[in-house]
Amino acid sequence: MAGTTAATSATSSSLAKIACYRFDVAIVESLIKLVDPAQAREREEERRTQREQPKREHAGDPPRFACRICGHASEDKSYCPECLADTMQPVRER
């Protein structure tokens, strides 16, 4: 029971630190808007462009898997259609 209490207090402590950090950042951002509105607009524009950029996928070939029993190769890692078992493992690319 003591381990659960320690884990809970550690989690709540880290959440409090995150909330405090966000609060501090919000205060700083508000002050920047008051002191230098042009810089604040530039920062907001940079953040907006970063948020709106599409996430790029890895441009490589899809991973290949082979059955460790019969050697059947496929892109499906769930099960081998030949053995009807969960025996697929990743194939190392050379």
C-alpha positions as CSV (number, residue, x, y, z in Angstrom):
1,M,0.0,0.0,0.0
2,A,2.9,2.3,0.7
3,G,4.2,1.9,-2.9
4,T,0.9,3.0,-4.3
5,T,0.9,6.1,-2.1
6,A,4.4,7.1,-3.1
7,A,3.5,6.6,-6.8
8,T,0.4,8.7,-6.4
9,S,2.2,11.5,-4.7
10,A,5.0,11.4,-7.3
11,T,2.4,11.6,-10.1
12,S,0.5,14.5,-8.5
13,S,3.8,16.3,-7.8
14,S,4.9,16.0,-11.5
15,L,1.4,17.2,-12.6
16,A,1.7,20.2,-10.3
17,K,5.1,21.1,-11.9
18,I,3.6,20.9,-15.4
19,A,0.6,23.1,-14.4
20,C,3.0,25.6,-12.7
21,Y,5.2,25.6,-15.9
22,R,2.2,26.3,-18.1
23,F,1.0,29.0,-15.8
24,D,4.5,30.6,-15.9
25,V,4.6,30.4,-19.7
26,A,1.2,32.0,-19.9
27,I,2.3,34.9,-17.8
28,V,5.4,35.4,-19.9
29,E,3.5,35.2,-23.1
30,S,1.0,37.8,-21.8
31,L,3.8,40.1,-20.9
32,I,5.4,39.7,-24.3
33,K,2.1,40.6,-25.9
34,L,1.9,43.8,-23.8
35,V,5.6,44.9,-24.3
36,D,6.3,43.8,-27.9
37,P,3.1,43.0,-29.8
38,A,5.0,42.6,-33.1
39,Q,7.2,39.9,-31.7
40,A,4.2,38.2,-30.1
41,R,2.4,38.1,-33.5
42,E,5.6,36.6,-35.2
43,R,5.8,33.9,-32.5
44,E,2.1,33.1,-32.8
45,E,2.5,32.9,-36.6
46,E,5.4,30.5,-36.3
47,R,3.5,28.3,-33.9
48,R,0.5,28.3,-36.2
49,T,2.5,27.2,-39.2
50,Q,4.1,24.4,-37.2
51,R,0.7,23.2,-36.0
52,E,-0.8,23.3,-39.5
53,Q,2.1,21.5,-41.3
54,P,1.2,17.9,-42.2
55,K,3.0,15.2,-40.3
56,R,5.3,13.4,-42.8
57,E,5.3,9.7,-42.9
58,H,8.5,7.7,-43.2
59,A,9.2,7.4,-46.9
60,G,10.6,3.9,-46.9
61,D,9.3,0.5,-48.0
62,P,6.7,-1.1,-45.7
63,P,8.1,-3.6,-43.2
64,R,8.3,-7.2,-44.3
65,F,7.6,-10.2,-42.1
66,A,8.4,-13.9,-42.6
67,C,7.0,-16.9,-40.9
68,R,9.6,-18.5,-38.6
69,I,8.1,-22.0,-39.4
70,C,7.5,-22.1,-43.1
71,G,9.2,-19.0,-44.4
72,H,6.1,-17.3,-45.9
73,A,6.9,-13.6,-46.5
74,S,4.2,-10.9,-46.2
75,E,3.5,-7.4,-45.1
76,D,0.9,-8.7,-42.6
77,K,2.4,-9.3,-39.2
78,S,-0.7,-10.7,-37.5
79,Y,-0.5,-14.4,-38.6
80,C,0.9,-16.7,-41.2
81,P,-1.8,-17.8,-43.8
82,E,0.1,-21.0,-44.5
83,C,0.5,-22.2,-40.8
84,L,-2.5,-20.4,-39.5
85,A,-0.5,-19.3,-36.5
86,D,1.0,-16.2,-34.9
87,T,4.5,-17.0,-36.1
88,M,5.4,-13.9,-38.2
89,Q,8.7,-12.1,-37.3
90,P,10.3,-9.0,-38.9
91,V,12.7,-9.6,-41.8
92,R,16.0,-7.7,-41.5
93,E,16.7,-5.5,-44.5
94,R,20.2,-5.7,-45.9
